[in-house]
Amino acid sequence: MPQKESGGSELLEWLAAECGCGYLSDLRVPETAPALAQTVKRIPHGIWSGEAWREVARYITGESDIIPEEDVARAALSRWLQKR
């Protein structure tokens, strides 16, 4: 797992690989939600920056008003995944 200095694009790529997605956009499809939710839960807090989590949450959820704090961005992503 890359270190905290990595950005959101690296986190997106890592999540896609972990979930078996051929494309980043596959992270948005409902069938991927269970695997993505489990993968996100397994990631220890503090590994990725708040900005990286915000970028991931914005890309996957389409929400633009997510602030760059890890807990907030992860919560927004988790809420979106639960609706899938």
Secondary structure, 3 states (H helix, E strand, C coil): CCCCCCCHHHHHHHHHHHCCCCCHHHHHCHHHHHHHHHHHHHCCCCCCCHHHHHHHHHHHHCCCCCCCCHHHHHHHHHHHHHCC
